[in-house]
Amino acid sequence: MTAFAHHHIIIVGCGRVGAELALSLWHNKHRVTVMDSSPRSFERLGADFQGRTVQGDGMDREALKRAGIDSAHALAAVTSSDSVNIVVARMAQDIFRLKHVVARVYNPLRTPVYEKLGLLTIASSSWAAQRIEEVILHPGMRSLHTVGSGEVEMYEIIVPSEWSGKTVGDLLPAEGAVPVALARAGHGLIPTTATRLQTDDLLHVSAVPAAVRQLRERLHEENGA
């Protein structure tokens, strides 16, 4: 079970990705509310899904309130429209002050614009639901770049206070993960396994999926999750 189990997560959009994300989170014991303007879209969730469904427009404040956004831990905007997803994400961040928000986008060329707005986005892909789940549940780690078909990814890790004073080698798994760069107080350096970490360092790591899972486990175990 993850560090954020049992938190309430809202998913706006019940297409293929939204339904896949909702079912994965629900199977992992999270409280899930799925929101869509079309009630027929909820059929994708299947008869066994026991989370909440709310019919409504994700750009409607009252509809978001009915979905429970005031007490939500995170929101994922995954409709079929980039524009809708961005508006919903900005509302969640700017109006409802939700800290963990991610928007799915179909046109990756727009990503730099969204990043300037402070929005975290995931490009449309075959593993979009998995990536969104990772971002929501592991906010201290985010994928920066994928090589090939996801066999290797570059991750940015915000070093928590619990790891201050320990080395890069203490944090990383023995195999499958390599430190690439570290940013500290506006300055960059090439770390080694002997480099000592400080709180809020930005550590860039190249890793395979198995090593990423181990890394998340270490971070969560250390902070008492």
BELFENLIN-V702670 format. One line per field, one symbol per residue. phi: phi as a letter, one per 30 degrees, with the letter a starting at -180 (. if undefined). burial: # if it has 16 or more other ideal C-beta (glycine too) atoms within 10 Angstrom, else .. A space follows every 50 residues. Layout:
phi = ???
burial = ???
//
This chain:
phi = .ddceiddbcccjcdddddddddddddciddbbcbadcdddddddidddc ddbbdlddcceddddddjddcddabbcbddceddddddddddddcchddc bbbdbccdddeedddddiccbbddadcedddddddddbddbbdcaccicj dbbccccdddddcdjdceddddddbibbdcabcbhiccacdcdcdddbei ecccbcacedddddddddddddcid
burial = .###..########..#######.##...########...##.##...#. ####.####...##..###..########..#.##########....#.# #####........#....####..#..############.###....... .######.##..#....#..###..##.##.#.#......#...#.#... #.######..##.###..##.....
//
